[in-house]
Amino acid sequence: MQVERASALERRQQDFERLRLEQAATVKELQELVELLRTQCAGLAQTRRETEEGAQADAEKLHQAQREADEAAQSLREFQNKLLAMTSRAEDLSRELDKVERERFLLREEVGSLTRKLQKVQVKIEPTQGAGAGGMGLNSATGGGREAAQNETLLKLLNCSVCNVRWKDCVITKCYHLFCQPCIQSNLKVRSRKCPACGKHFSENDVKPIFLT
């Protein structure tokens, strides 16, 4: 009887030991599983932080790109405004150049007309100067007087209005009044450079030569 009890007790102890070992193995597996889950959770948390940091960096890059795009658009608008202003200025200069060219053409026409008139007067004066005083009648004297008056008028037109001695050989392009070169050079030497005829200010670049040919 005692032997049976001892045998039963030993079996129970063996079962208890086996159960304890199984429980220990199960606990170890659970601990390993928990550790694995902790590692995975830490990895997921790191991935989440990196994702959030990347998203923030992308947002900052996008914001920076937007600022640069706005600045580029502003620069483009300023350039377009400058281009429009330059185009308008170029058109104004083109119109002014056309006006100057027309005035130069009219001036050349006027100078040519005066030159032709002077040549005609000189042709008429030469025979008059060569004729004797006794051979001239009353009509010839009257005609010669008119021609002399015309000649004097033309000479006044061709002579410089400042000195009344030298011929006009340069023009002020600001106002297109004509004078002789020495008188204009004397005017350029003073600080107040004004046209002797109209008083308009001018510079040395506004003085151009003309040729009565």
QUIRA-V871594 format. One record per residue. N is the residue number from 0. RES is the residue in three letters. NEAR is the number of other C-alpha atoms within 10 Angstrom. Layout:
<<N & RES & NEAR> <N & RES & NEAR>>
//
This chain:
<<0 & MET & 6> <1 & GLN & 7> <2 & VAL & 8> <3 & GLU & 9> <4 & ARG & 10> <5 & ALA & 11> <6 & SER & 12> <7 & ALA & 12> <8 & LEU & 12> <9 & GLU & 12> <10 & ARG & 12> <11 & ARG & 12> <12 & GLN & 12> <13 & GLN & 12> <14 & ASP & 12> <15 & PHE & 12> <16 & GLU & 12> <17 & ARG & 12> <18 & LEU & 12> <19 & ARG & 12> <20 & LEU & 12> <21 & GLU & 12> <22 & GLN & 12> <23 & ALA & 12> <24 & ALA & 12> <25 & THR & 12> <26 & VAL & 12> <27 & LYS & 12> <28 & GLU & 12> <29 & LEU & 12> <30 & GLN & 12> <31 & GLU & 12> <32 & LEU & 12> <33 & VAL & 12> <34 & GLU & 12> <35 & LEU & 12> <36 & LEU & 12> <37 & ARG & 12> <38 & THR & 12> <39 & GLN & 12> <40 & CYS & 12> <41 & ALA & 12> <42 & GLY & 12> <43 & LEU & 12> <44 & ALA & 12> <45 & GLN & 12> <46 & THR & 12> <47 & ARG & 12> <48 & ARG & 12> <49 & GLU & 12> <50 & THR & 12> <51 & GLU & 12> <52 & GLU & 12> <53 & GLY & 12> <54 & ALA & 12> <55 & GLN & 12> <56 & ALA & 12> <57 & ASP & 12> <58 & ALA & 12> <59 & GLU & 12> <60 & LYS & 12> <61 & LEU & 12> <62 & HIS & 12> <63 & GLN & 12> <64 & ALA & 12> <65 & GLN & 12> <66 & ARG & 12> <67 & GLU & 12> <68 & ALA & 12> <69 & ASP & 12> <70 & GLU & 12> <71 & ALA & 12> <72 & ALA & 12> <73 & GLN & 12> <74 & SER & 12> <75 & LEU & 12> <76 & ARG & 12> <77 & GLU & 12> <78 & PHE & 12> <79 & GLN & 12> <80 & ASN & 12> <81 & LYS & 12> <82 & LEU & 12> <83 & LEU & 12> <84 & ALA & 12> <85 & MET & 12> <86 & THR & 12> <87 & SER & 12> <88 & ARG & 12> <89 & ALA & 12> <90 & GLU & 12> <91 & ASP & 12> <92 & LEU & 12> <93 & SER & 12> <94 & ARG & 12> <95 & GLU & 12> <96 & LEU & 12> <97 & ASP & 12> <98 & LYS & 12> <99 & VAL & 15> <100 & GLU & 12> <101 & ARG & 12> <102 & GLU & 15> <103 & ARG & 15> <104 & PHE & 12> <105 & LEU & 12> <106 & LEU & 17> <107 & ARG & 15> <108 & GLU & 12> <109 & GLU & 12> <110 & VAL & 18> <111 & GLY & 15> <112 & SER & 13> <113 & LEU & 17> <114 & THR & 17> <115 & ARG & 14> <116 & LYS & 15> <117 & LEU & 18> <118 & GLN & 12> <119 & LYS & 12> <120 & VAL & 18> <121 & GLN & 14> <122 & VAL & 11> <123 & LYS & 15> <124 & ILE & 15> <125 & GLU & 10> <126 & PRO & 9> <127 & THR & 18> <128 & GLN & 10> <129 & GLY & 8> <130 & ALA & 10> <131 & GLY & 8> <132 & ALA & 10> <133 & GLY & 6> <134 & GLY & 7> <135 & MET & 13> <136 & GLY & 10> <137 & LEU & 8> <138 & ASN & 9> <139 & SER & 12> <140 & ALA & 13> <141 & THR & 12> <142 & GLY & 13> <143 & GLY & 17> <144 & GLY & 12> <145 & ARG & 12> <146 & GLU & 17> <147 & ALA & 16> <148 & ALA & 12> <149 & GLN & 15> <150 & ASN & 19> <151 & GLU & 13> <152 & THR & 12> <153 & LEU & 16> <154 & LEU & 17> <155 & LYS & 14> <156 & LEU & 16> <157 & LEU & 23> <158 & ASN & 19> <159 & CYS & 21> <160 & SER & 19> <161 & VAL & 14> <162 & CYS & 12> <163 & ASN & 15> <164 & VAL & 13> <165 & ARG & 16> <166 & TRP & 19> <167 & LYS & 24> <168 & ASP & 18> <169 & CYS & 21> <170 & VAL & 21> <171 & ILE & 22> <172 & THR & 17> <173 & LYS & 15> <174 & CYS & 16> <175 & TYR & 17> <176 & HIS & 17> <177 & LEU & 27> <178 & PHE & 28> <179 & CYS & 23> <180 & GLN & 19> <181 & PRO & 14> <182 & CYS & 17> <183 & ILE & 21> <184 & GLN & 12> <185 & SER & 10> <186 & ASN & 18> <187 & LEU & 17> <188 & LYS & 10> <189 & VAL & 9> <190 & ARG & 7> <191 & SER & 12> <192 & ARG & 17> <193 & LYS & 17> <194 & CYS & 21> <195 & PRO & 16> <196 & ALA & 12> <197 & CYS & 9> <198 & GLY & 11> <199 & LYS & 12> <200 & HIS & 14> <201 & PHE & 18> <202 & SER & 15> <203 & GLU & 13> <204 & ASN & 9> <205 & ASP & 13> <206 & VAL & 21> <207 & LYS & 14> <208 & PRO & 13> <209 & ILE & 16> <210 & PHE & 11> <211 & LEU & 14> <212 & THR & 7>>
//
